[in-house]
Structure formats: C-alpha cells, structure tokens
Amino acid sequence: MEKTVANRIAFAQTRDLLLEGQNVRICVQGQSMLPFFRSGSVITLRPLRHEDLQLKNIYSIISNSIWETSKKI
C-alpha cells in the first residue's frame, strides 16, 4: 500500500528519526541533485558522524525547518 504524505509532515518525521539516531530511506523526487540523485532513486539518510566530514560527500542540513542538500567539493 502506497501513501502520500505532505512534505512538512514527512520532513518533520524524518528529522525526528535522524535525531533519534535512526537511518531513513526516502525516494528522491525531482532533478535538482542530478547527476548524483535521479528522480525515483531510493537513498538512505543517516545522522552525520565525524568521519563523514570529507570533501565530495553529500550532506543534508536542517535549520529552522528548512532542508538544504548539497555536495561539498
């Protein structure tokens, strides 16, 4: 069974799960992160660890309920 949830609800739940230390799998929508992610791809978000802080990694940052995802080069 497939269920559609408003972004604000999905993002809030995702944020809460990440803060609890859990991984979250999501389906990418849109093309803004091409060529790294394609619409329909399933990716795993996980809490940031110190060893993740490297060039060329992709980070998603939540600040004041606004999500920003970018590749640090």
N, C-alpha and C positions, 0 to 999 in steps of 0.2 A: 504494500500500500504506500503510495506516494502522497506526501503532504506538503503544501506550500505555506511558508511562514514569513511574515513581514520581516524585512531586513533588520529593523530596530530590535525586534524580539530575538531573532537568530544571533545577531551580534552581541546582545546582552548575555544570552545563554553561553555563547562561545567564550566571551570574556570571563564569565564566572567559572567555567570549566577549566580554562587555562590558569586562572588564579588558584584553583584547587590542585594544580599540578598535572592535570589530565591532558592527553592528546585529543585533538578534534579533527575529524575528516570532513572536508567540505568539497562540494562540486563547484568548480570555477564557472562564473558567468561573465561573459563579455570578453573583450580582446585587449584590454588596457595593459596587460602584462606580457603581450607577445614579445619575443618568441619563447619566453620562459614558461608561461602557462597558456594553454589554449582553452577556450570555452568548452565545457564538458569534461575537462580533466578533473580527477579527484586528487586533492592534495591533503597532506596532514599538517596541521598546525600544532606546535608544542611550545611549552614555556621556554623562554630563552635561557640558555646556560652559558656560563662564562666562555667555554671553549667554542661556542657558536660565533663569537665575535671575530669574524675573519672577513677579509675582502672577498668579494664576489658571492657572498651569501645573500639570501633574500630575507628581509625582515618585515614583519607586520607589526606596527606600533599603534597602540590605542591610547589616545589622550583626549580627555573631556568628551568621551563617547564618539570620537572621530577616529576612523581607521585610516592608516596610511601604510601602503605596502610599496617597498622599493628595493632595488638591488644596489648594494653598496659596492662601488668599484674603486 
